Structure formats: C-alpha cells, structure tokens
Amino acid sequence: MASSLADSHGRAALLHNGLMIPAAPLALTAEGAFSPRHQRALMRYYAAAGCGGVAVGVHTTQFAIRDEKVGLLRPVLEVCAQELAACEARHGRPILRVAGVCGLTPQAVEEARLAASLGYDAVLLSLGAWHSAEEPDMLEHCRTIAAILPLIGFYLQPAVGGRVLSAAFWREFAGIDNVVAIKIAPFNRYQTIDVVRGVALAGAQDRVTLYTGNDDNIIADMLTPFPVHVPGTGPVEMRIRGGLLGQFSVHARTFVRLMETIRELCQGDVVPAELLRRNVELTEANAVLFDAANGFRGCIPGINEVLRRRGLLPSNRCLDPTEVLSPGQAEELTRVEQDYPWLSDAPFIREHLQEWLDE
C-alpha cells in the first residue's frame, strides 16, 4: 500500500500551499571524495533559510551517484534525510524530503523503496529513460511508482534529456492516485500550459499542486493566473504555487523571502513592475549559472562554484572530472552577482557558516 503525505501531520497542506524547494547539489572535495560534513551544512543552510523542503538525488546531485563504481546513492540520501530530520527538530517545523527517482521501472521501484525506507516524503520522477516509449506505457510506470510513495511528476525540457509530452498525458497523469504535484520545466510556454490544462481537465487542481521548474521564467510563473475552461464546469483559475529548482540551491534565503512576497501579491490583481524587472534579471543570472549559452554544460559546476565561493562546498568538483565550468563562466558569475546584488544572501551565510559546518 502506498504511503501518503497525509500520513505526516501538516506535510500535505504545506506542499499544496506552495514551497520553495531547492534541488540539492553533491558535496565533493577537490579530489572527488564525498564530504558528508559539507552535505550536512547544505541541509542546515536550506533549513535555516526557511526552505519548505529539499530535493535530493536529482540532476544537481548528479545522476552518476547511482553508478555501481560510485556507490553514493544510499549514502547521500541517508545523510540528507538524517540531517533534515535533525533540522526539523531544531527549527520546530516540518521540512519536506523529496528523493529523485529515475530509470526504467525495476530501477525506479528500487530507488523509490530505498527513499521510503529512509523516511522521504515523496519522489520526483524523471522520465528521461523513456525517450522512445509510448505514453500509455509511461503512465503505467508512473502508477507503479505512485504505489510506493507520493509522486511528483517532472516535465523536463528536451534540451537536457526530456521529451515532449502531450496535454492528454498530463491529464491522465494528474488522475493517478497519489500524484501530489508536478514540476513544470519544459522552458516552453506552450508546454507549460499543457500541464496546467491537463491538471484542470482532470479535476485534480485541489490535489495536484503545480511547481515551476522553468528557470527562464521563475517569478512570472508564480505570479501568473492561468485560466482554463473546463467543459461542464466553466473557467477555472490555476496557479503555480511553488518552485522546485536548481536555481534555488543558491541564494536560498533570497528566494524564500521572494516567495513570501509573491504569495501575498497573488491575493490581489496588481503586480509591481519591479518584480517583472527582477524576473528578467533572474533569468539572465540563471542563464549564466546554468550555462545556457553552452547547452547547459556548465550547469552543475556553476551551482557548485557559487556555493564554493560561499564556503558551503569544498570545491566545484563533479563526479565526472571533465564536467567543469565553461570558458568565461566564472567571470560571468562574478558579473551577475555585481549587477544584481539583491540576489545574494552572502551576509546571511557568513553569519551562520561556521555553525553549519560544525560536526
């Protein structure tokens, strides 16, 4: 029998109201060894910043942790789960634990069961291994995983391994029992609307919460009302209520406060032009962080580099030693930080860094 977020007091309501969930990086030394100390420090940073949850074992944590020769899937999931549980007790509030799950069904089932055994609340399901599959087969796969843990869907842009999925797919997906949210990350307005419409047409808007993963439109996604005409019901207004993003893994405190502002503004009908300006500034900053100019090749090193500069990671090293910053990316990271100082939460990190690093 599948576990449910309703089994954990307050967690279902938290997810539905909308959370700021960073996708956690992997802490490696310059030599490529796993650093549990820095991995715990990251969890403490996100908790102290006010994040409502953390996603682990996802793209930013590096899919190669699953390789037999690397052997880091269980250790990383375990360290993060244990530290987030300790952070819950320390801060006196629930912090949602999301585990990334990928691969074909046998692998995904094994990973979901591992996550369940370690106390994760939900899984973020990658469909990257299903490039040539028919949509009905993919939906059956999703049902299998949803029978183990609450399921967060993931629409990933084709440029980094995803595929185009129909609006009908998302309608059927939203109808699966124990689907609790969808991360929308196609970096495409048309496909974003497909997901929104699918959830509304499934009548699942009170159960399935929409999260942005569109790093090119983060603020606007969460400010925009999406009208959907549902036959027999009439117009339904949909909202993207939170974000689950690699961008949130840096400047976390800034984004928590930004989300609080957005949540208040969504109660009315007026959007300050300043927030629209910041949406553009954030998109430019994200283009540098994710290395959009080079097909996102420097995405993970870019995130790691920002956290290294803050002292939260010991290096910007990736498991693949050839995965490095693109030429000029380090200088561009410096430039956008200088151009947009509102993004940085460096003073907050400096104030607390040593306590987060203490064993």
N, C-alpha and C positions, 0 to 999 in steps of 0.2 A: 504494500500500500504506500502511495506517495506521501511524503511529509508535506506540510503546508506552512506557509508563513503565518497563518492564523494560529498555528501551534505555539508560536513565540509571541508573548504579550507585546503589543504595540508595533511589531515589525511590519505587518501588512498595511496598517494605516500610514506608517512612515513612508513606505515605498510608494503608496498611492498618492500621497500629498506632494511628492517630488523631492528627490535628494540630489546632492552634489556628490557623485561617486567617482573618485579618481581611479584610473587603471594603473595599478602599482608596477613600477619598474623592478628590475632584479639588481640586487646589490652585489657587485663583483669587485674584487681588488684589481689592481693593475696587472696582476699575474693571471687573472681569470678565475680565482677561487671565490666561492660563495662566502659572503660576510654576513652571518646571522645578526651580528651587532648592528650593522647599518640597516639591515632589513627591518629589524625591530624599531630602529629610530624612525624610519619612514612611516611605520604604522602609528607611532606616537605623534609624529608631526601631523598626519592626517586627522587623527582623533582630536588633538589639541586645536587644530584649525577649525573644527566644527563639522567636518565631513560626516554625512549621514551613513556612509558605507565605504567599502573599499573592494575593488575587483582584483583578484589575484589569479595568476596562471593564464593571463590574457596576452595579447600581442606585445604590450610593453614589458611584460615579464619574460618574454621571449619563448616562443613555442619549442625551441630546442631543449628546454628543461625536461622535455619528455623523452629525449633520446636516451637509450639504454646506457651509452657511454657517459652521458652527463649525469643522469640519475638524480635530478633535482626537483622533480615534480612534487613528491611527497614532502621532502624537507622544507621547501619553500611554502607550500600550502600549510604545513604544520606550524612553522614559525609564525607566519602571519595570523593564523587562526588563534593561536595561543596569545599572541600579543594583543590582538584586537579584543579578545575576551578580557584581558587584564585592563585594557583601556576603558572598556565598558564599566568595569567596577570603579576605576579611578575617576571617571567623569560622570558617573551616575546616569548614563543614558544608553539606549541600545545603539549599536553600530552594525549595520547590515554587512554580512560577509558573503561575497559573491565569488564563485570559482569559475574560471573559464574552462570550458569543455569543448573538445574538438575531435575530428576524425570520423571514420565510419562507425556504425553502430556498436560493434564489440568494444572498440577503444573508448568511445564516448560513454558507454554504460560503465565500464571500469572506472573511468575518471569521475563520473557522477557519483558512483558508490563510494569512492575514496573521499570526495568532498563531503558527502553525507556523514561519513564516519568521523570526519574531523570537525564537524559542527558548522559547516557552511549552510547558509540560509537559502541560497538559490544558485542556479548555474546560468552562466551566459553562454549560449550555444552557438559556436561557429559552424557554419555550413560550408567552409572553404574546401572540404574534401569531396563535395558533392557537385562538382562542376558539370558533369555530363548526365546527372541523374534526372529522372522525371519528377515533377513536383509532387505527385502523389506518394512516391517513394520517400521523398524528403519529409513529407508531413508524417508519414508513419514512423520515421526515425525520431522526429520531434515528440510524437506521442510516447514513444518508448522512454525517452529521457525524462519527459514530464512525469512519468510514473514513478520516478526516483526522487526528484527534488523539484520545487517550484522553478519554472523555466522562464528565462528572459531571452527573447528572440534577438537576432542580430542581423540587420541588413547592412552588409559590408560592401563598400564601393568596389567595382571590378578592377580598378587600377592597382589594388593591393590584395587581390586574390578572391574578391567576391564575385557574384554573378547577378544578372538582372533577374528579378522575381516578379511575377505578375501580381496585380491587385487581388486577383482571386486567391492566390497563395496566401496572402496576408489575411484575407477574410477567413479562410479555413484555419490558418494558424491561430488566429485570435479566438476561435471557437474551441480550441483544445483545453480540456480541463487542466488546471494547474499552470497554465500560462499566466504570468503575473505582470509582465512588462515586455516592451520591445525597444531595443536600442536602434535608432534610425540613423544609419551612417553611409548612405549612398553618395553623399556630396552632390545631390541632384534634387532640384525642386520637384520635378515630376514624380520621381520615385518616392520621395518623402511623402507627397500627397497620397500616393498609392497605399502606403502603410496606414496613414491616418484614416482614409476612406475604408480600408479593409476592416479596421477595428470598429468603426462606427456601424458599418453594414452588418457586422456580426453581432451587433448589440452588446459588445463587450466593453464599452467605454467605462463602466463602473468597476470592472475587474482587471482590465489590462491597461497599465499606465505607460504612456509614451515618454521615452527619454531620447534626447538628442545625442547623436554621435557625430553630427555634421560639424566638424571642426572649422569649416569655412563659413559657418553661419550660426554660431552658438547663441549669441544674445538674441538675435532676431527670431530664431526658432522658438525660444522660450517666451518671447513677448507676443507672438502672433496667434490670434484666434483662427482656427481652421474650420470653416463652415462646411458641413456635409449634409446633403439632402438624402434622407433615408426614406425609401418608399414605404408608405403606410404609416410613417411616423412624423415626417416633416423634417425641418432643419435641426441639426444637432451641432453644437459648437464644441469642437475638440481642442485640447491644449496639450502641448508638450510640456510636461510638468517638472522635468529634471534633466540632468545630464550625466552620462557615464562616458568619460573621455580620458584619453592620454594627456590632453592639454591640462586637465585638472590635477595631474600629478605634480605639476609645478605651480607656484603661486596659489596654493590651495586656500589660504586664508582670504585672499582677494576674491576668489570665486565664491566662497561661502557667503561673504557679505554682498557680492553682486547678486547672487540668487535670492537673498533676502529682499533686496530692493525690487527685483523683478517680480517676485511673488506679490508684493504689495501693489505694484503697478497693475498687475493683471486683474485686480479687483475693480479697476476703472477702465476708462476708454481713452486715456491720454498717455502717450508715450513721449517722453522728453527727447528732443533731437540729440542731446548729449549722449544718450545711450545708443542711438543709431550710429553716431560717430565712433563710439567705442567698439561697436560691432565690427566696423571696418578696420579699426586699429588692431583689434584682437585677431581678425582674420589675417592681417599682414604679419603679425607676430607669430601666429601659428604656421604660416607658410614657411617662415624661417626655422622654427622649432622642428617642424615635420619634414623640412627639406623638400617642399613641393616642387621646386624648380628642377630637382634631380630625380623625379619619380619617387619621392619619399624614401630614398635610400638611406638618408641620414636621420631618419625619424627617431629611432631608439637612441642612438648616440647623442642626438640633440637634446632629448629629455634628460638623459644621464648627465650630460655636460652641465646643464643648468643646476641640477641637484648637486653635482660635484663642486661647483663654484660656491654653493651654499654650505658645504661641509656635510651634507646628508648622505652622499655616496663617496666611497673612497676613490672612484675613478669613473670614467665614462665608458669603460670596457664592456664589450658584448661577448657572448659565448663564442660567436664567430669572430676571430681576430681581424678578419677583413672587413667587418661591418664597422665603419668609422665615420667620423664627421666628413662631410663633403668639403672640397676646397672652398675656403671663404666662409663656411658656415659659422665657425667660431666668432669671426669678426661681425657677422650679421647678427648673431645672438647678442653681442655687446651693443650693437647699434639699436636694435629694437627695445632693449631694456632702457637705454638712454632716451630714446624717443618717446617711450610710453611708461614713465615711472609709476603711473597708477597701477600697473600690473604687478609690480614686485611686492612680495611680502618679506623681503630680506631682513628688515628690522625685527619682525616677529620671530624669524628663525634664529637670528643672532641671540636674541634674548633667551631662548629656550634650548639651543642646540646641545649644550653640554649635558643637560638633564635627560635629553632624549638619547644621547649616546652612552650614558652611564649603564653599566651592566646591572 
